[in-house]
């Protein structure tokens, strides 16, 4: 189940990434810069994990069921 929830969080992160790409951080509180650009992927990853832990998109259960089917098929 952990692999399924991790995959869902990764998918959510991929969906959030373009949203953060449109934000102009140069005029923000911290003024943008290299540090902020390096921090942004970590922020997106953690936000995606939180979204997944609080209901997510509902993909994890379907992915988990499919993984179980594939395992049974190979036995």
Backbone as ProteinMPNN parsed JSONL, in Angstrom:
{"seq_chain_A": "XXXXXXXXXXXXXXXXXXXXXXXXXXXXXXXXXXXXXXXXXXXXXXXXXXXXXXXXXXXXXXXXXXXXXXXXXXX", "coords_chain_A": {"N_chain_A": [[0.827, -1.201, 0.0], [2.038, 1.169, 0.649], [3.659, 1.755, -1.569], [1.693, 2.325, -3.447], [0.441, 4.598, -2.323], [2.625, 6.323, -2.275], [3.061, 6.567, -5.013], [0.708, 7.863, -5.771], [1.064, 10.3, -4.414], [3.313, 11.238, -5.778], [2.179, 11.607, -8.297], [0.329, 13.633, -7.747], [2.146, 15.635, -7.074], [3.33, 16.055, -9.573], [1.203, 17.222, -10.828], [0.911, 19.569, -9.365], [3.252, 20.963, -9.874], [3.316, 22.578, -12.366], [1.645, 24.657, -11.544], [3.111, 26.006, -9.577], [5.154, 26.894, -11.176], [4.181, 29.106, -12.437], [4.203, 31.158, -10.657], [5.526, 34.244, -9.769], [8.249, 34.675, -8.0], [10.056, 36.657, -7.473], [9.119, 39.066, -6.531], [8.144, 38.449, -4.111], [7.936, 37.759, -0.53], [10.432, 36.702, 0.244], [11.971, 37.296, -1.934], [12.729, 35.658, -4.085], [15.322, 34.041, -5.928], [18.223, 31.829, -5.815], [18.176, 30.073, -3.596], [15.443, 29.918, -2.971], [14.478, 28.8, -5.334], [15.728, 26.307, -5.202], [14.47, 25.25, -2.988], [11.814, 25.028, -3.729], [11.05, 22.547, -5.193], [11.13, 20.704, -3.055], [9.151, 21.729, -1.39], [6.888, 21.39, -3.012], [6.833, 18.58, -3.167], [6.349, 17.88, -0.466], [3.881, 19.148, -0.064], [2.322, 17.68, -1.843], [2.422, 15.154, -0.629], [0.986, 15.713, 1.695], [-1.539, 16.336, 0.633], [-2.195, 13.832, -0.43], [-2.274, 12.283, 1.93], [-4.512, 13.304, 3.11], [-6.755, 12.394, 1.763], [-6.352, 12.713, -0.987], [-6.446, 11.973, -4.49], [-7.801, 9.696, -4.766], [-6.566, 7.598, -6.016], [-4.796, 5.713, -4.926], [-6.02, 3.382, -3.769], [-7.073, 2.076, -6.038], [-4.74, 1.619, -7.494], [-3.361, -0.03, -5.714], [-5.084, -2.277, -5.645], [-4.8, -3.136, -8.287], [-2.09, -3.791, -8.297], [-2.124, -5.997, -6.56], [-3.659, -7.792, -8.097], [-1.9, -8.211, -10.233], [0.192, -9.494, -8.907], [-1.051, -11.864, -8.057], [-1.569, -13.02, -10.479], [0.923, -13.807, -11.378], [1.592, -15.939, -9.796]], "CA_chain_A": [[0.0, 0.0, 0.0], [2.931, 2.33, 0.684], [4.059, 2.066, -2.945], [0.537, 2.932, -4.108], [0.258, 5.961, -1.819], [3.767, 7.115, -2.758], [2.83, 6.855, -6.427], [-0.325, 8.889, -5.84], [1.68, 11.567, -3.997], [4.161, 11.677, -6.88], [1.278, 12.089, -9.345], [-0.175, 14.934, -7.298], [3.268, 16.561, -7.211], [3.472, 16.391, -10.99], [0.1, 18.126, -11.166], [1.132, 20.853, -8.695], [4.46, 21.617, -10.374], [3.056, 23.702, -13.289], [1.027, 25.753, -10.82], [4.184, 26.769, -8.944], [5.997, 27.479, -12.224], [3.58, 30.364, -12.883], [4.315, 32.161, -9.592], [6.716, 35.104, -9.82], [8.729, 34.796, -6.617], [10.998, 37.771, -7.352], [8.502, 40.159, -5.779], [7.588, 37.882, -2.885], [8.516, 38.109, 0.76], [11.843, 36.322, 0.299], [12.661, 37.879, -3.072], [13.173, 34.69, -5.097], [16.724, 33.683, -5.821], [18.648, 30.439, -5.94], [17.702, 29.312, -2.442], [14.007, 29.668, -3.124], [14.323, 27.861, -6.452], [16.14, 24.981, -4.733], [13.513, 24.82, -1.992], [10.498, 24.833, -4.338], [10.702, 21.135, -5.418], [10.869, 20.051, -1.763], [7.857, 22.225, -0.955], [5.875, 20.714, -3.832], [6.79, 17.177, -2.74], [5.699, 17.796, 0.837], [2.471, 19.493, -0.243], [1.687, 16.533, -2.5], [2.261, 14.119, 0.398], [-0.102, 16.123, 2.578], [-2.794, 16.168, -0.113], [-2.458, 12.393, -0.511], [-2.621, 11.804, 3.268], [-5.828, 13.822, 3.487], [-7.77, 11.972, 0.8], [-5.754, 12.663, -2.317], [-7.305, 11.887, -5.67], [-8.463, 8.397, -4.749], [-5.857, 6.676, -6.902], [-4.008, 4.709, -4.206], [-6.754, 2.126, -3.626], [-7.134, 1.432, -7.351], [-3.379, 1.168, -7.827], [-3.085, -1.157, -4.819], [-5.866, -3.423, -6.131], [-4.174, -3.597, -9.531], [-0.831, -4.438, -7.921], [-2.471, -7.315, -6.022], [-4.062, -8.624, -9.241], [-0.697, -8.571, -10.982], [0.943, -10.467, -8.097], [-1.76, -13.143, -8.092], [-1.457, -13.534, -11.838], [2.26, -14.382, -11.553], [1.811, -17.065, -8.882]], "C_chain_A": [[0.868, 1.261, 0.0], [3.36, 2.739, -0.723], [2.921, 2.762, -3.689], [0.317, 4.367, -3.631], [1.413, 6.872, -2.234], [3.584, 7.502, -4.218], [1.765, 7.941, -6.583], [0.245, 10.25, -5.455], [2.572, 12.117, -5.107], [3.309, 12.256, -8.016], [0.722, 13.46, -8.993], [0.918, 15.996, -7.425], [3.476, 17.0, -8.648], [2.372, 17.349, -11.436], [0.29, 19.504, -10.541], [2.284, 21.65, -9.3], [4.183, 22.753, -11.358], [2.421, 24.904, -12.597], [2.107, 26.641, -10.176], [5.094, 27.428, -9.973], [5.463, 28.836, -12.679], [3.707, 31.488, -11.859], [5.624, 32.927, -9.725], [7.185, 35.362, -8.394], [9.669, 35.984, -6.413], [10.433, 38.91, -6.513], [7.874, 39.68, -4.471], [8.343, 38.31, -1.648], [10.013, 37.822, 0.816], [12.632, 36.778, -0.923], [13.19, 36.897, -4.104], [14.602, 34.269, -4.865], [16.962, 32.186, -5.888], [18.116, 29.571, -4.8], [16.242, 28.944, -2.56], [13.736, 28.682, -4.254], [14.713, 26.439, -6.044], [15.138, 24.399, -3.745], [12.166, 24.425, -2.602], [10.162, 23.366, -4.616], [10.408, 20.378, -4.121], [9.505, 20.465, -1.223], [6.737, 21.511, -1.705], [5.721, 19.258, -3.408], [6.043, 17.027, -1.421], [4.218, 18.159, 0.759], [1.713, 18.332, -0.872], [1.462, 15.394, -1.512], [1.104, 14.45, 1.326], [-1.461, 15.966, 1.895], [-3.168, 14.694, -0.159], [-2.91, 11.853, 0.849], [-4.006, 12.258, 3.714], [-6.881, 13.532, 2.423], [-7.273, 11.872, -0.622], [-6.767, 12.685, -3.441], [-8.08, 10.574, -5.713], [-7.797, 7.362, -5.638], [-5.22, 5.501, -6.164], [-4.728, 3.372, -4.087], [-6.839, 1.367, -4.94], [-5.776, 0.868, -7.757], [-3.028, -0.059, -6.993], [-3.815, -2.416, -5.288], [-5.243, -3.998, -7.401], [-2.849, -4.306, -9.246], [-1.083, -5.846, -7.38], [-2.875, -8.279, -7.133], [-2.846, -9.107, -10.022], [0.13, -9.607, -10.228], [0.279, -11.829, -8.144], [-1.624, -13.813, -9.46], [-0.12, -14.265, -12.045], [2.55, -15.541, -10.613], [1.507, -18.353, -9.529]], "O_chain_A": [[0.492, 2.286, -0.569], [3.42, 3.928, -1.036], [3.159, 3.683, -4.47], [0.037, 5.254, -4.438], [1.206, 8.053, -2.512], [3.908, 8.62, -4.618], [1.899, 8.832, -7.422], [-0.061, 11.252, -6.102], [2.589, 13.323, -5.35], [3.67, 13.266, -8.619], [0.652, 14.345, -9.845], [0.647, 17.125, -7.836], [3.761, 18.167, -8.917], [2.584, 18.184, -12.315], [-0.126, 20.506, -11.123], [2.286, 22.879, -9.242], [4.77, 23.824, -11.202], [2.631, 26.043, -13.014], [2.023, 27.868, -10.227], [5.744, 28.427, -9.666], [6.21, 29.634, -13.246], [3.363, 32.635, -12.146], [6.699, 32.33, -9.786], [6.596, 36.165, -7.671], [10.038, 36.282, -5.277], [11.182, 39.635, -5.859], [7.158, 40.43, -3.808], [9.269, 39.119, -1.711], [10.777, 38.61, 1.374], [13.857, 36.653, -0.938], [14.026, 37.271, -4.927], [15.044, 34.155, -3.722], [16.03, 31.39, -6.001], [17.656, 28.453, -5.033], [15.846, 27.811, -2.286], [12.86, 27.825, -4.138], [14.094, 25.475, -6.492], [14.976, 23.181, -3.674], [11.459, 23.581, -2.052], [9.047, 22.956, -4.294], [9.537, 19.508, -4.093], [8.784, 19.641, -0.66], [5.755, 21.079, -1.101], [4.601, 18.758, -3.3], [5.198, 16.144, -1.28], [3.392, 17.549, 1.438], [0.585, 18.036, -0.476], [0.422, 14.737, -1.552], [0.33, 13.569, 1.701], [-2.421, 15.511, 2.517], [-4.329, 14.341, 0.049], [-3.837, 11.046, 0.909], [-4.602, 11.651, 4.603], [-7.792, 14.332, 2.208], [-7.735, 11.022, -1.383], [-7.809, 13.334, -3.351], [-8.916, 10.367, -6.592], [-8.411, 6.35, -5.975], [-5.116, 4.408, -6.72], [-4.109, 2.326, -4.285], [-6.693, 0.144, -4.96], [-5.688, -0.234, -8.299], [-2.459, -1.021, -7.511], [-3.228, -3.498, -5.323], [-5.172, -5.217, -7.563], [-2.529, -5.307, -9.886], [-0.347, -6.778, -7.701], [-2.483, -9.446, -7.12], [-2.774, -10.269, -10.422], [0.707, -10.503, -10.843], [0.962, -12.847, -8.258], [-1.572, -15.039, -9.559], [-0.052, -15.232, -12.804], [3.657, -16.078, -10.633], [1.637, -19.404, -8.902]]}, "name": "protein", "num_of_chains": 1, "seq": "XXXXXXXXXXXXXXXXXXXXXXXXXXXXXXXXXXXXXXXXXXXXXXXXXXXXXXXXXXXXXXXXXXXXXXXXXXX"}
